[in-house]
Amino acid sequence: MKETGSPKMMTSPKGKVAEAPERRPGERSEPGRSGGASANKLATPDKPCQPMLVPNPEVLEKPIRRRFTADYKLRILKEVDDLSESGQIGALLRREGLYSSNLTTWRKQRENGTIEALSPKKRGRKNHRQDPLIQENVQLRRQNERLARRLKKAEAIIDFQKKISEILGIPLSQPESEENDL
């Protein structure tokens, strides 16, 4: 069920109307929430309540999956290694929106040397420079195949000429010796 119109209207406990902002796919439902109400949002007797924003409860079809580059992973691991006081790693994880399991996985990858292997590479055929001997070998194989095809055609023509001469009764001259053919 997709929404294409305006944000949903909802009523607050005091009967006031609140608008829920539309979210883009993959966006968090409450990005500004910090764990409590700020002082300027609290209602006072001389200042009435503002309309309350309620997030859209609709679940996205498919969440957007984040991908981390090798440079980003190495930068975060370096920052974590530089931290010394307790609580700083948690603050870093919250700031970056990461889980501690990300750090564990990235550390293992760094130890195994596979973190650099995860960086994106150019797609498609790789242009390898070949050894000149390999190139010469390939060229000689092609030449050999071409000459073998020509020889096969020549032998077929000679066989045809022999059969025609037998039918017509024309004697063929015999080669001097066939030992030279080797």
KEKEZA-123735 format. One record per residue: residue number from 0; chain; z, x, y of N, C-alpha, C in turn. Coordinates in steps of 0.2 Angstrom, whole numbers, padded with zeros to 4 digits. Each point is the difference from the previous one (the first is absolute). Example, Ala and Ser with C-alpha at 12.3 -4.5 7.8 and 13.67 -1.06 7.14 Angstrom:
residues 2
+-----+----+-------+-------+-------+-------+-------+-------+-------+-------+-------+
|   i | ch |   n_Z |   n_X |   n_Y |  ca_Z |  ca_X |  ca_Y |   c_Z |   c_X |   c_Y |
+-----+----+-------+-------+-------+-------+-------+-------+-------+-------+-------+
|   0 |  A |  0039 |  0066 | -0028 |  0000 | -0004 |  0006 |  0000 |  0004 |  0006 |
|   1 |  A | -0004 | -0002 |  0005 |  0001 |  0004 |  0006 |  0003 | -0004 |  0005 |
+-----+----+-------+-------+-------+-------+-------+-------+-------+-------+-------+
This chain:
residues 182
+-----+----+-------+-------+-------+-------+-------+-------+-------+-------+-------+
|   i | ch |   n_Z |   n_X |   n_Y |  ca_Z |  ca_X |  ca_Y |   c_Z |   c_X |   c_Y |
+-----+----+-------+-------+-------+-------+-------+-------+-------+-------+-------+
|   0 |  A |  0000 |  0004 | -0006 |  0000 | -0004 |  0006 |  0000 |  0004 |  0006 |
|   1 |  A | -0006 |  0001 |  0004 |  0000 |  0004 |  0005 |  0000 | -0004 |  0007 |
|   2 |  A |  0003 |  0003 |  0005 |  0001 | -0003 |  0006 | -0005 |  0002 |  0005 |
|   3 |  A | -0003 | -0004 |  0003 | -0005 |  0002 |  0005 |  0001 | -0002 |  0007 |
|   4 |  A |  0005 | -0005 |  0001 |  0002 | -0002 |  0006 |  0005 |  0003 |  0004 |
|   5 |  A |  0004 | -0003 |  0004 |  0006 |  0003 |  0003 |  0006 |  0001 | -0004 |
|   6 |  A |  0005 |  0003 |  0003 |  0006 |  0002 | -0004 |  0003 | -0007 | -0002 |
|   7 |  A |  0004 |  0000 | -0006 |  0004 | -0005 | -0002 |  0005 | -0002 |  0005 |
|   8 |  A |  0001 | -0006 |  0001 |  0006 | -0003 |  0004 |  0006 | -0002 | -0004 |
|   9 |  A |  0006 |  0003 |  0001 |  0006 | -0002 | -0003 |  0005 | -0002 |  0005 |
|  10 |  A |  0005 | -0004 | -0003 |  0005 | -0002 |  0005 |  0006 |  0004 | -0002 |
|  11 |  A |  0004 |  0002 |  0005 |  0006 |  0004 |  0000 |  0006 | -0005 | -0002 |
|  12 |  A |  0006 |  0002 | -0002 |  0005 | -0004 | -0001 |  0002 | -0005 |  0006 |
|  13 |  A | -0001 |  0002 |  0006 |  0001 | -0005 |  0006 | -0005 | -0004 |  0001 |
|  14 |  A | -0006 |  0000 | -0004 | -0005 | -0005 |  0001 | -0006 |  0003 |  0005 |
|  15 |  A |  0001 |  0006 |  0002 | -0005 |  0003 |  0004 | -0006 |  0003 | -0004 |
|  16 |  A | -0006 |  0000 |  0003 | -0006 |  0002 | -0004 |  0000 |  0008 |  0000 |
|  17 |  A | -0002 |  0003 | -0005 | -0001 |  0007 |  0000 | -0007 |  0002 | -0004 |
|  18 |  A | -0003 |  0005 |  0003 | -0007 |  0002 | -0003 |  0001 |  0006 | -0004 |
|  19 |  A | -0003 |  0000 | -0006 |  0000 |  0006 | -0004 | -0007 |  0003 |  0001 |
|  20 |  A |  0001 |  0007 |  0002 | -0006 |  0003 |  0001 | -0004 |  0002 | -0006 |
|  21 |  A | -0007 |  0000 |  0001 | -0004 |  0001 | -0006 |  0000 |  0008 | -0001 |
|  22 |  A |  0000 |  0001 | -0007 |  0000 |  0007 | -0002 | -0006 |  0002 | -0003 |
|  23 |  A | -0002 |  0007 |  0001 | -0006 |  0002 | -0003 |  0002 |  0002 | -0007 |
|  24 |  A | -0005 |  0001 | -0005 |  0001 |  0001 | -0007 |  0004 |  0007 |  0000 |
|  25 |  A |  0005 |  0000 | -0004 |  0004 |  0007 | -0001 |  0005 |  0001 |  0006 |
|  26 |  A |  0001 | -0004 |  0005 |  0005 |  0001 |  0005 |  0007 | -0003 | -0002 |
|  27 |  A |  0005 |  0004 |  0002 |  0007 | -0002 | -0002 |  0001 | -0007 |  0003 |
|  28 |  A |  0005 | -0004 | -0003 |  0001 | -0006 |  0003 |  0005 |  0000 |  0006 |
|  29 |  A |  0004 |  0005 |  0001 |  0005 |  0001 |  0005 |  0000 |  0007 |  0003 |
|  30 |  A | -0005 |  0002 |  0003 |  0000 |  0007 |  0002 |  0005 |  0002 |  0005 |
|  31 |  A |  0002 | -0004 |  0005 |  0005 |  0001 |  0005 |  0007 |  0000 | -0002 |
|  32 |  A |  0001 | -0002 | -0006 |  0007 | -0002 | -0003 |  0004 |  0007 | -0001 |
|  33 |  A |  0006 |  0000 |  0003 |  0004 |  0007 |  0000 |  0007 | -0002 | -0003 |
|  34 |  A |  0001 | -0005 | -0003 |  0006 | -0002 | -0003 |  0005 | -0004 |  0004 |
|  35 |  A | -0002 | -0002 |  0006 |  0005 | -0004 |  0004 | -0004 | -0002 |  0006 |
|  36 |  A |  0003 | -0005 |  0003 | -0003 | -0003 |  0006 |  0002 |  0005 |  0006 |
|  37 |  A | -0005 |  0001 |  0005 |  0001 |  0004 |  0005 |  0004 | -0004 |  0006 |
|  38 |  A |  0003 |  0003 |  0004 |  0004 | -0003 |  0005 | -0004 | -0004 |  0005 |
|  39 |  A | -0006 |  0001 |  0001 | -0004 | -0004 |  0005 | -0003 | -0006 | -0003 |
|  40 |  A |  0001 | -0001 | -0007 | -0003 | -0005 | -0004 |  0006 | -0006 | -0001 |
|  41 |  A |  0006 |  0002 |  0002 |  0005 | -0005 | -0002 |  0000 | -0005 |  0006 |
|  42 |  A |  0002 | -0006 | -0002 |  0000 | -0006 |  0005 |  0007 |  0000 |  0003 |
|  43 |  A |  0000 | -0001 |  0007 |  0006 | -0001 |  0004 | -0001 | -0007 |  0003 |
|  44 |  A |  0006 | -0002 |  0002 |  0000 | -0007 |  0003 | -0005 | -0001 |  0006 |
|  45 |  A | -0001 |  0005 |  0004 | -0005 |  0000 |  0006 | -0007 |  0001 | -0003 |
|  46 |  A | -0001 |  0003 | -0005 | -0006 |  0002 | -0003 | -0001 | -0003 | -0007 |
|  47 |  A | -0005 | -0005 |  0000 | -0001 | -0004 | -0006 | -0004 |  0004 | -0005 |
|  48 |  A |  0001 | -0002 | -0006 | -0004 |  0003 | -0006 | -0007 |  0000 |  0001 |
|  49 |  A | -0003 |  0006 | -0002 | -0007 |  0000 |  0000 | -0003 | -0003 | -0007 |
|  50 |  A | -0007 | -0002 |  0000 | -0002 | -0002 | -0006 |  0000 |  0006 | -0005 |
|  51 |  A |  0002 | -0002 | -0006 |  0001 |  0005 | -0006 | -0006 |  0001 | -0004 |
|  52 |  A | -0002 |  0006 | -0001 | -0006 |  0002 | -0003 |  0001 |  0000 | -0008 |
|  53 |  A | -0003 | -0004 | -0004 |  0001 |  0000 | -0007 | -0006 |  0003 | -0003 |
|  54 |  A |  0001 |  0005 | -0005 | -0006 |  0003 | -0003 | -0004 | -0005 | -0004 |
|  55 |  A | -0006 |  0001 | -0001 | -0004 | -0004 | -0005 |  0002 |  0002 | -0007 |
|  56 |  A |  0002 | -0005 | -0004 |  0003 |  0001 | -0007 | -0006 |  0001 | -0005 |
|  57 |  A | -0006 | -0001 |  0002 | -0006 |  0001 | -0005 |  0000 |  0007 | -0002 |
|  58 |  A | -0001 |  0001 | -0007 | -0001 |  0006 | -0003 | -0007 |  0002 |  0000 |
|  59 |  A | -0001 |  0006 |  0002 | -0007 |  0003 |  0000 | -0003 |  0000 | -0007 |
|  60 |  A | -0007 | -0001 |  0000 | -0003 |  0001 | -0007 |  0001 |  0006 | -0003 |
|  61 |  A | -0002 |  0006 |  0004 |  0001 |  0006 | -0003 |  0002 |  0005 |  0005 |
|  62 |  A |  0006 |  0003 | -0001 |  0003 |  0004 |  0005 | -0004 |  0006 |  0001 |
|  63 |  A |  0000 |  0003 |  0006 | -0004 |  0006 |  0001 |  0004 |  0006 | -0002 |
|  64 |  A | -0003 |  0004 | -0005 |  0004 |  0006 | -0002 | -0001 |  0006 |  0004 |
|  65 |  A |  0005 |  0003 |  0002 |  0000 |  0006 |  0004 | -0002 |  0006 | -0004 |
|  66 |  A | -0004 |  0005 |  0003 | -0002 |  0006 | -0004 |  0002 |  0006 |  0005 |
|  67 |  A |  0003 |  0005 | -0004 |  0003 |  0005 |  0004 | -0005 |  0006 | -0001 |
|  68 |  A | -0002 |  0004 |  0005 | -0003 |  0006 | -0001 |  0004 |  0006 | -0002 |
|  69 |  A | -0003 |  0005 | -0003 |  0004 |  0006 | -0002 |  0003 |  0003 |  0006 |
|  70 |  A | -0003 |  0000 |  0006 |  0003 |  0003 |  0006 |  0006 | -0004 |  0002 |
|  71 |  A |  0000 | -0006 |  0000 |  0006 | -0005 |  0001 |  0005 |  0002 | -0004 |
|  72 |  A | -0001 |  0000 | -0007 |  0005 |  0001 | -0005 |  0004 |  0007 |  0001 |
|  73 |  A | -0004 |  0005 |  0002 |  0003 |  0006 |  0001 |  0004 |  0001 |  0006 |
|  74 |  A | -0003 | -0004 |  0005 |  0004 |  0000 |  0007 |  0007 | -0004 | -0001 |
|  75 |  A |  0000 | -0005 | -0004 |  0006 | -0004 | -0001 |  0005 |  0004 | -0004 |
|  76 |  A | -0003 |  0004 | -0005 |  0005 |  0004 | -0004 |  0003 |  0006 |  0003 |
|  77 |  A | -0004 |  0002 |  0005 |  0002 |  0006 |  0004 |  0006 | -0003 |  0005 |
|  78 |  A | -0001 | -0006 |  0003 |  0005 | -0003 |  0004 |  0006 | -0001 | -0004 |
|  79 |  A |  0000 | -0002 | -0006 |  0005 | -0002 | -0004 |  0004 |  0007 | -0002 |
|  80 |  A | -0004 |  0005 | -0001 |  0003 |  0006 | -0002 |  0004 |  0003 |  0006 |
|  81 |  A | -0002 | -0001 |  0006 |  0003 |  0003 |  0006 |  0006 | -0004 |  0002 |
|  82 |  A |  0001 | -0006 | -0002 |  0006 | -0004 |  0002 |  0006 |  0003 | -0004 |
|  83 |  A |  0006 |  0000 |  0004 |  0006 |  0003 | -0003 |  0006 | -0006 |  0000 |
|  84 |  A |  0000 | -0004 |  0005 |  0006 | -0005 |  0000 | -0002 | -0006 | -0005 |
|  85 |  A |  0006 | -0003 | -0002 | -0001 | -0006 | -0004 | -0002 | -0006 |  0004 |
|  86 |  A | -0004 | -0004 | -0003 | -0003 | -0006 |  0004 | -0006 |  0002 |  0003 |
|  87 |  A | -0002 |  0006 |  0001 | -0006 |  0001 |  0003 | -0006 | -0002 | -0004 |
|  88 |  A |  0000 |  0002 | -0006 | -0005 | -0002 | -0005 | -0002 | -0008 |  0000 |
|  89 |  A |  0006 | -0003 |  0000 | -0001 | -0008 |  0000 | -0003 | -0002 |  0006 |
|  90 |  A |  0002 |  0003 |  0006 | -0003 | -0002 |  0006 | -0008 |  0002 |  0000 |
|  91 |  A | -0001 |  0005 | -0003 | -0007 |  0002 |  0000 | -0004 | -0005 | -0004 |
|  92 |  A |  0003 | -0001 | -0006 | -0004 | -0005 | -0004 | -0001 | -0007 |  0003 |
|  93 |  A |  0005 | -0002 |  0004 |  0000 | -0007 |  0003 | -0006 |  0001 |  0006 |
|  94 |  A |  0000 |  0005 |  0003 | -0004 |  0001 |  0006 | -0008 |  0000 | -0003 |
|  95 |  A | -0001 |  0003 | -0006 | -0006 |  0001 | -0002 | -0002 | -0006 | -0005 |
|  96 |  A |  0005 | -0004 | -0002 | -0001 | -0006 | -0004 | -0002 |  0003 | -0007 |
|  97 |  A |  0004 |  0004 | -0003 | -0001 |  0003 | -0006 |  0006 | -0001 | -0005 |
|  98 |  A | -0001 |  0001 | -0006 |  0006 | -0001 | -0005 |  0002 |  0007 | -0002 |
|  99 |  A |  0006 |  0001 | -0003 |  0002 |  0006 | -0002 | -0004 |  0002 | -0007 |
| 100 |  A | -0002 | -0005 | -0003 | -0005 |  0002 | -0006 | -0006 |  0004 |  0002 |
| 101 |  A | -0003 | -0002 |  0006 | -0005 |  0004 |  0003 |  0001 |  0007 |  0000 |
| 102 |  A |  0006 |  0002 |  0003 |  0002 |  0007 |  0000 |  0001 |  0003 | -0006 |
| 103 |  A |  0002 | -0003 | -0005 |  0001 |  0002 | -0007 | -0007 |  0002 | -0003 |
| 104 |  A | -0004 | -0005 |  0001 | -0007 |  0001 | -0003 | -0003 |  0006 |  0003 |
| 105 |  A |  0000 |  0000 |  0007 | -0004 |  0005 |  0004 |  0003 |  0007 | -0002 |
| 106 |  A |  0007 |  0000 | -0001 |  0003 |  0007 | -0001 | -0003 |  0003 | -0007 |
| 107 |  A |  0000 | -0005 | -0005 | -0003 |  0002 | -0007 | -0007 |  0002 |  0001 |
| 108 |  A | -0004 | -0003 |  0004 | -0007 |  0002 |  0001 |  0000 |  0006 |  0003 |
| 109 |  A |  0004 |  0002 |  0005 |  0000 |  0006 |  0004 |  0002 |  0006 | -0005 |
| 110 |  A |  0005 | -0001 | -0004 |  0002 |  0005 | -0005 | -0006 |  0001 | -0005 |
| 111 |  A | -0003 | -0005 | -0002 | -0006 |  0001 | -0005 | -0006 |  0002 |  0003 |
| 112 |  A | -0001 |  0000 |  0007 | -0006 |  0002 |  0003 | -0005 | -0005 |  0000 |
| 113 |  A |  0002 | -0006 | -0001 | -0005 | -0005 |  0000 | -0001 | -0004 |  0006 |
| 114 |  A |  0004 |  0001 |  0005 |  0000 | -0003 |  0006 | -0006 |  0001 |  0004 |
| 115 |  A | -0003 |  0007 |  0000 | -0006 |  0001 |  0003 | -0006 | -0003 | -0004 |
| 116 |  A |  0001 | -0001 | -0006 | -0006 | -0003 | -0004 | -0001 | -0007 |  0002 |
| 117 |  A |  0005 | -0003 |  0003 |  0000 | -0007 |  0002 | -0004 | -0002 |  0006 |
| 118 |  A | -0001 |  0006 |  0004 | -0003 | -0001 |  0007 | -0008 | -0003 | -0002 |
| 119 |  A | -0002 | -0004 |  0005 | -0007 | -0002 | -0001 | -0005 |  0005 |  0000 |
| 120 |  A | -0005 | -0001 | -0005 | -0005 |  0005 |  0000 | -0007 | -0003 |  0001 |
| 121 |  A | -0005 |  0004 |  0002 | -0007 | -0003 |  0001 | -0002 | -0003 | -0007 |
| 122 |  A | -0003 | -0006 |  0001 | -0003 | -0003 | -0006 | -0007 |  0002 | -0001 |
| 123 |  A | -0002 | -0001 | -0007 | -0007 |  0001 | -0001 | -0001 |  0007 | -0004 |
| 124 |  A | -0006 |  0002 | -0001 | -0001 |  0006 | -0004 |  0002 |  0006 |  0004 |
| 125 |  A |  0003 |  0005 | -0004 |  0002 |  0006 |  0003 | -0006 |  0005 |  0000 |
| 126 |  A | -0001 |  0003 |  0006 | -0005 |  0005 |  0000 |  0003 |  0007 | -0002 |
| 127 |  A | -0002 |  0002 | -0006 |  0003 |  0006 | -0003 | -0006 |  0005 |  0001 |
| 128 |  A |  0002 |  0006 |  0002 | -0005 |  0006 |  0000 |  0000 |  0003 | -0007 |
| 129 |  A | -0006 |  0000 | -0002 |  0000 |  0003 | -0007 | -0002 |  0007 |  0000 |
| 130 |  A |  0002 |  0004 | -0005 | -0001 |  0007 | -0002 | -0008 |  0000 |  0000 |
| 131 |  A | -0003 |  0006 |  0003 | -0007 |  0001 | -0001 | -0003 |  0000 | -0007 |
| 132 |  A |  0004 |  0003 | -0005 | -0002 |  0000 | -0007 |  0000 | -0007 | -0003 |
| 133 |  A |  0004 | -0005 |  0002 |  0000 | -0007 | -0002 | -0006 | -0003 |  0003 |
| 134 |  A | -0002 |  0001 |  0006 | -0006 | -0003 |  0003 | -0006 |  0003 | -0003 |
| 135 |  A |  0000 |  0006 | -0002 | -0006 |  0003 | -0003 | -0001 | -0003 | -0007 |
| 136 |  A |  0006 |  0000 | -0004 |  0000 | -0003 | -0006 | -0003 | -0007 |  0000 |
| 137 |  A |  0002 | -0004 |  0004 | -0002 | -0007 |  0001 | -0008 |  0000 |  0001 |
| 138 |  A | -0002 |  0004 |  0005 | -0007 |  0001 |  0001 | -0004 |  0002 | -0006 |
| 139 |  A |  0002 |  0005 | -0004 | -0003 |  0002 | -0006 | -0001 | -0005 | -0005 |
| 140 |  A |  0006 | -0004 | -0001 |  0000 | -0006 | -0005 | -0006 | -0005 |  0002 |
| 141 |  A |  0000 | -0002 |  0007 | -0005 | -0005 |  0002 | -0007 |  0003 | -0002 |
| 142 |  A | -0001 |  0006 |  0002 | -0007 |  0004 | -0001 | -0001 | -0001 | -0008 |
| 143 |  A |  0005 |  0002 | -0004 | -0001 |  0000 | -0007 | -0002 | -0007 | -0003 |
| 144 |  A |  0003 | -0005 |  0003 | -0001 | -0007 | -0002 | -0008 | -0002 |  0002 |
| 145 |  A | -0002 |  0002 |  0006 | -0006 | -0001 |  0002 | -0006 |  0003 | -0004 |
| 146 |  A |  0002 |  0006 | -0002 | -0005 |  0004 | -0004 |  0000 | -0003 | -0007 |
| 147 |  A |  0005 | -0002 | -0002 |  0000 | -0003 | -0007 | -0004 | -0007 |  0000 |
| 148 |  A |  0001 | -0004 |  0005 | -0004 | -0006 |  0001 | -0008 |  0002 |  0000 |
| 149 |  A | -0002 |  0005 |  0004 | -0007 |  0002 |  0000 | -0002 |  0003 | -0007 |
| 150 |  A |  0004 |  0003 | -0003 | -0002 |  0003 | -0007 | -0001 | -0006 | -0005 |
| 151 |  A |  0004 | -0005 |  0001 |  0000 | -0006 | -0005 | -0007 | -0003 |  0001 |
| 152 |  A | -0002 | -0001 |  0007 | -0006 | -0003 |  0002 | -0006 |  0004 | -0003 |
| 153 |  A |  0000 |  0007 |  0001 | -0005 |  0004 | -0002 | -0001 |  0000 | -0008 |
| 154 |  A |  0005 |  0000 | -0004 |  0000 | -0001 | -0007 | -0003 | -0007 | -0002 |
| 155 |  A |  0002 | -0005 |  0004 | -0003 | -0006 | -0002 | -0008 |  0000 |  0001 |
| 156 |  A | -0002 |  0003 |  0006 | -0007 |  0001 |  0001 | -0004 |  0004 | -0005 |
| 157 |  A |  0003 |  0005 | -0002 | -0003 |  0004 | -0006 |  0000 | -0003 | -0006 |
| 158 |  A |  0005 | -0004 | -0002 | -0001 | -0004 | -0006 | -0005 | -0005 |  0000 |
| 159 |  A | -0001 | -0003 |  0006 | -0005 | -0005 |  0001 | -0007 |  0003 | -0001 |
| 160 |  A | -0001 |  0006 |  0003 | -0006 |  0004 |  0000 | -0002 |  0001 | -0008 |
| 161 |  A |  0005 |  0002 | -0004 | -0001 |  0002 | -0007 | -0002 | -0006 | -0003 |
| 162 |  A |  0003 | -0006 |  0001 | -0002 | -0006 | -0004 | -0007 | -0002 |  0002 |
| 163 |  A | -0002 |  0000 |  0006 | -0007 | -0001 |  0003 | -0005 |  0004 | -0004 |
| 164 |  A |  0001 |  0007 |  0000 | -0004 |  0005 | -0003 | -0001 | -0002 | -0007 |
| 165 |  A |  0005 | -0002 | -0004 |  0000 | -0002 | -0007 | -0005 | -0006 | -0001 |
| 166 |  A |  0001 | -0005 |  0005 | -0004 | -0006 | -0001 | -0007 |  0001 |  0001 |
| 167 |  A | -0002 |  0004 |  0005 | -0007 |  0002 |  0002 | -0003 |  0006 | -0004 |
| 168 |  A |  0004 |  0003 | -0004 | -0002 |  0005 | -0004 | -0002 |  0007 |  0004 |
| 169 |  A |  0004 |  0001 |  0005 | -0001 |  0006 |  0004 |  0005 |  0005 | -0002 |
| 170 |  A | -0003 |  0006 | -0002 |  0005 |  0005 | -0002 |  0004 |  0003 |  0006 |
| 171 |  A |  0006 |  0001 | -0001 |  0004 |  0004 |  0005 |  0001 |  0007 | -0001 |
| 172 |  A |  0000 |  0004 |  0005 |  0001 |  0007 | -0002 |  0008 |  0001 | -0001 |
| 173 |  A |  0001 |  0004 | -0005 |  0007 |  0002 | -0002 |  0003 |  0005 |  0005 |
| 174 |  A |  0006 | -0001 |  0002 |  0003 |  0005 |  0004 |  0001 |  0007 | -0004 |
| 175 |  A |  0000 |  0005 |  0004 |  0000 |  0007 | -0004 |  0007 |  0001 | -0004 |
| 176 |  A |  0006 | -0002 |  0003 |  0006 |  0000 | -0004 |  0005 | -0004 |  0004 |
| 177 |  A |  0004 | -0003 | -0004 |  0005 | -0005 |  0003 |  0007 |  0004 |  0001 |
| 178 |  A |  0000 |  0006 | -0002 |  0006 |  0004 |  0001 |  0002 |  0001 |  0008 |
| 179 |  A | -0005 | -0001 |  0004 |  0001 |  0002 |  0007 |  0004 | -0006 |  0003 |
| 180 |  A | -0001 | -0006 | -0003 |  0003 | -0006 |  0003 |  0008 |  0000 |  0000 |
| 181 |  A |  0003 |  0004 | -0004 |  0007 |  0000 |  0000 |  0003 |  0003 |  0006 |
+-----+----+-------+-------+-------+-------+-------+-------+-------+-------+-------+
